[in-house]
Amino acid sequence: MFSWSNKEVSSSVTRRSGGKQHTHQQHISSFLTDPILKPSTRKVNDSTYDTVFQTKDHNALILRVHFPQTPASLSAPRMTLVGIRAVHSWIDSKMRVIGYDPIKSDSAFVASGILLANAVNDVVRHFQLYPPQQLVIVDAGLRRLQESLGQQQQQQQQQQASTQYNTTSSNQNGGVTHSNAHARGSTTLPHQNDAFKNGSTVPSAAPQPYDLPKHFRQVIVLSPEDQQQLGATIRNLDIPSAPSRFEQFDSMDRKTMTEMIDSPSTLLAKGGLAHHPLVEEILALKHTVLEANHQQAQSNLKHEAELKTLYDNVKKMQSELKIKVEHVNQLQRRQMELCKPMDKKKIIQRLKKAKKESFDESEDLARDWLSSSSPVSTLDEFIDRFLEIRMVHHVRAAKMERLEKS
């Protein structure tokens, strides 16, 4: 996909062939081998091709070129902007390109002597410089492409802002940049183990609480894109156009016409509008729409009880989900408290207390043995028990010593 730029259009895009007639194969070959169009063009079928481009408003558009091969004579290509609804002087309500003179008719295309590649380049360039207004994307694939382009644009803006910031910092610090700092010596970030060794508690990230999705809070939601699409559909309705002249009013005087304007019923009766083809067509369309709305309303009323039941069930499930989400948040906060590492000072205090307890226990055992009130009866049992307790005492002392020196 090629994007809009401020560069002038190359001569290969705008040149004409001096009225020379070209074959269908020459047109197709010029289109598919054009250095600008080729990377952004894909084949739909034998006579249809899609070219993707980007306007100066950073919107992605798809120009579909239909150029069938006719046995009789060369026909003009038909170009359409697909996947969108928009307003532009060069396109009609069906998004067909009608404002480019060389392709308005078969004879105009043949007489122009323009190659297909040049025609497509001219149309694409015009839409790039003068993008369509009130743009509504109705194709899911084009919408995903536009979102991807938006993310790439944000990343480029962030990179440019970061580069500008680094350049400003370099100028303020006398030309010392981050790369120069790394050249003088490597700098590493403190690790969690280093913070633990220094006796500080490692900061743990606060748990992100769960929340109800937005569509769970409302029963019926009409997204802004759906609203825009609905508005575009209404604007493109095929309503009969009003005539510019009514011959039955040419012979009427001013007084009669004023009376008819003040009374619509008189206007329809005396003015003969009641039997005018356009009025009859609009009235028939009105009755058709009213009848369809009435039938749809009757069909909706049949599902009223079912809808109320579903609504009550949804509200109940939303309340239950909210309670469960809050419970999950509480458990997550508890999990973070239990999983975070302990403070080194607290560990040393607990080891010091446990070491003293094991030492006192071994001393009490020896004192009872000397006073003949020991629960053990033989010397071997006393030695085994005494060494076991003293070994626990020395292990705790060694752990405490290592923590204090770390």
N, C-alpha and C positions, 0 to 999 in steps of 0.2 A: 504494500500500500504506500503510495507516495503522498506526501503532505504538502500543504500550502507553504510557499516561501515568497519572499519579496523580489526574487530574481526575475528579470525580464524573460518573456517567452522566447524560446529559441526559434531560430529561423526555420527549423525543420517542422515546427508545429504549425506555423501560420502560412507557409508558402502554398501556392496554388500551382496547378499543372498546366495553366494556360489553355483550358478548355479541352484538353486531351481526354478521350474516353478510355477508361480502364476496364479490365475484365473483373469478374467477381473474384477470381483467384488472386488477382493483384491487390484488390482491396483487402481481402482477408490476410494475405501475406504481410501487407504494410501494417495492419493492426497488430498481428501476433509477433512481429519482429521489431516493433517500435521500442527503442531503448527506455522510454519513460513508462509506457503502458504495459510492457511485457511482464515485469515482476509483479504487477498488481492485477493481472487479468487471469481469469480461469474460465474454462469451457463448460457450459451448461449442456448444450447438445451441438449438433452439427451446424446450426445456424444462430445460436444464441451464446453470448459471452457476457460475463460480469466483470466490471472493473471497479475496484475499491479505491477510494481516495479520501482525503481529509481536507476539510475547509479551514479557512483562517480562524473560525470559531472553535476549532478542535473537535468538530463533529465528523464522524465517519459516515460516508454515504456510498451506496452501491448503484452504479449506472449499468443497467442491463441493455445491451445492444443486440437487437434482433435483425439479422441481415440474411434473409433466405435467398437461395439461388433460383431465379425464375427462368424458364426456357425462352420466353418471348423477349423480354428486355430487362435491363438492369433496374431494380427497384431501390428506392431510398431506404436507408436503415431506419428502424424504429427504436428510439431510445426512451427508457423509462427509469425513474428513480424508484427502486423497489424497497419494501420494508419500512416505508415511512408514510406519514401524512404531513403535508406542509403547504405553504402558500408561496408562490413565486411567479413572476411575470412570464417565465419561460415554460411553465408546466400547467396542465389543466387539472381538473378535479381527480382524474385517475392517475396523476403523477407522470403523464406522458410529456415528453419534451416537444413543445410546439413553437417555441420562440426562436429557434435557430433556422434561419432562412434556407440554407442549402439542403435541408432534409424535409422541408415542408411538403414537397411533392416529388414524384419520381422524375419528372422533367426538370425540376429545379436542381436536383442532385446531379443528374447527368450533365446539365448545362454548366454547372459550377466547375466540373473537372477536378473536384477535390477528392483526395484519397480518404478512405475510411479512417485511417489512423489520425489524419489531420482534423477530421470532423470530430472525432471523439476527444481529441486533445483540446479543441476549441470549446466544446461543451463542458468538459471537466474543469478547464481553467476558469470559465465563466462562473460555474457553481462554487469554485474555490474562492474567487474574489468577491462574489455576491451570493452568499449562502441563502438557502431558503429560510423563510421566517415561520414562526409558530410550528416548529418542528416537533413531531410526535413519532417516536420509534415504535412500530407495531410488530416487528419481526424479532423473535427471541434471540436468534443468532447475532443479528446486528446490535441488539441491546447489550449482549455479553461483550462484543467487540468494543463497543463504546465505553463500557465499564473498564475493560482492560486498558484502553487508551487513557482513560482518566487516571487510573492508578499509575501508569507509566509517567504521565505528566506530573503527578504529585511527587513521584520519586525524583524526577529530573529537577523540579523546583527545590526540593530538599537538598539535593546534591549541589545545586548552584548556590543556595543559601549557605551551605556548609563551606563551600570553596571560598565564597566571599568573606565569610567570618574568619577562616584561617588566614586569608590574605591580609585582612585588617589587623588580626593579631600579630602577624609577622611584621607588618610595618610599624606597629606600636612598640614591639619588643626589639627593634633594631635588626630585623631580618631573621630572627630566630624562629624557626618553624618546628612543627612536631617531628618532621623527619630529621632536622638537625639535632633535636634533643635525643632521638634514638641513636644518632651517629655517635654522640658523646658517650653514651652508656645506656644499657638496657634498663628499662623501668618496668617493674611488674606490679600488678595489683595485689593487695593483701588477700591472702586466702583465709578460709574459715579456720583452718588449723592454726594459723598464726594468731588470729584473734583469740582462739581458745588458749594458746600458750601464754598470751599476755594477761590472762585472767579476766577477760571481758566476755560477756555473753554474746554469742553470735546472733546478730539481728536476723530474725526470720520474717519472710514476707507475710503480710497479713492475708488471711484467706479471703478470696473473692466470694461474696455471698451470691447464692443463686437468686434468680429473680424470675417472675412469671413472664413468659413471652408476651409481646405487645398484643398479638392477635388473640390471646386468651382473655384479655380484659374487655373486648368488645365482641358482640355477636356478628354484626355485619360491618365490614370495612370496605370502603371504595378508595383505592389508592389514588394518588395524584396522577399516575400514568393512565389509569383507567378513566379518570375524569377527563384528561386531555384527549384520550382516544375517543371517548363519547362525544366530546365537543367537536372534534374533527369530523366524526361521522355525521353529526347534525349539520355542520356547515356544508358537507358534500352531498346532502340530500338532493335528489333529482326532482326539484319542484318546478312546475311550468313557469316560465318567465312572463311577466306582465307585458301586454302589447303597448307600444308607444303611441298608438292613436286609436280612438273609437269613432268610427264614421257616423254612428247614429246620433252623436252629440254635435255634429257640425252645423245642423240646421236649427238647433234650439236656441232660445233667447236666454239672457242672463238670469231672469227671474225664475224661469222653469228649472234651470240647472241649479240655482241656489236652493230651491225647495227640495230638489232631489238629494242634494248633498246633506241637508238637514234631516232627511227621512230616508234611511237605507231601504225600507220596504218599497217606497215610491221609486227609488233609484232602480231597484231590481225589476219592478213592474213596468213603469213607463219607459225607463231607459233601455229596456230589452236585454239587460245583463243576465237575467235569470236563465236565458237560453243561449248565452254566449258559450262557445266550446270550452274556453279556458275556465270560465266560472263553473260550468258543469263538471269539468275534470277535477277542479280543486274540491268542489262539494263532494264528488264521488270519493276522492281520496280522503276527505275528512270523515265521511261516513264509514269508510273501510277501516280507518284508524280507530274510530270510536268503537266499532263493532269488535275489532281485535282486542282493544283495551278491556271492553266489557267481558269478553270471553276469558281473557287472562285473569281478570279480577275474580270472576266466578271460580276459575280453577284454583286460584290462590286461597279463596275462602274455604275450599274443601280441605285444605291442608292446615287450616288455622289451629285446630286442636293439636295436631301432631307437632306443629312448630312450637306451640306453647309448652308442650311436654318436653321437647328437646331443649328449649330455652331453660326450663327449670332444672333439667338434668345437667346442663352445662354450668349453670350458676352453682349448683351443689358441688360438682366436680372441681370447679375453680376454687371454692372455699376449702375443700379437702386438700387440693394441691398446695394452696397457700400455707396451710398448717404443716404439711409434710416438708415443704421447702424450708420453712423456719426451723423445723426439727433437724433437717440436714445441715443447716448453717450452724446450729448449736453444736452438733456432733463434730463438724469440721473445725470449729474453734477449739473444742476440747482436744481434738487430735493434734492440732498444732501445738497446744500447750504441752501435751505428753511427749511429742516427738522432738521438741527443740532440745539442744544440748544443755547440760547443767553448768552452773557457774563453777569455775575451778576452786574458788575460795570455799564454797559450800562443800565441795567434795573433800578438800583437805580437812575441814572441820569435822566432818563425819568420820573420816579415817582416823583422825587423832582421838576421837571419842571411842571408836571401836578398838583401837590399839590399847588404850588405857584399860578398857573392860577386859580384854584378853590377858593383859599383864596381871591385873588384879585377880582374875580367875585362877591363873597359874600359881600366884603367891598364896591364895587361900587353900589351894590343893596341897601345896608343900607344908603349910602351917598345920593343916589337919593331919597330915601324915606324921609329922613330928610329935603331935600331941596324942597320937594313937586314936584319933576320932575320924580318920579318913574312911570313906565308903569303900575304897579298894582294899583288898586283903593281902595281896602279894606285892613284892617289890617290882617284879616285871610289869604288873599292871599299872602301878604308880608311875614308873618311868615312861611307859608308852603314853599314858594319858597326859603327863606333864610335858613331854616333848611335842605332842600334838598341839596343845594349847599354845606353848611358846613359839611353835613354828607359825601359827596363825598370827601371833603378835609381831614377829619379825617380818612376815610378808606385808602386813599392813604398814609397818614402819618404812619398809623399802619403797612401797608405792607412794607414800606421803613424801618421802625424800625426793623421788623422781619428779613428782609434780611440782615441788618447790623449786627445783633446779631447772625445770623446763621453761 
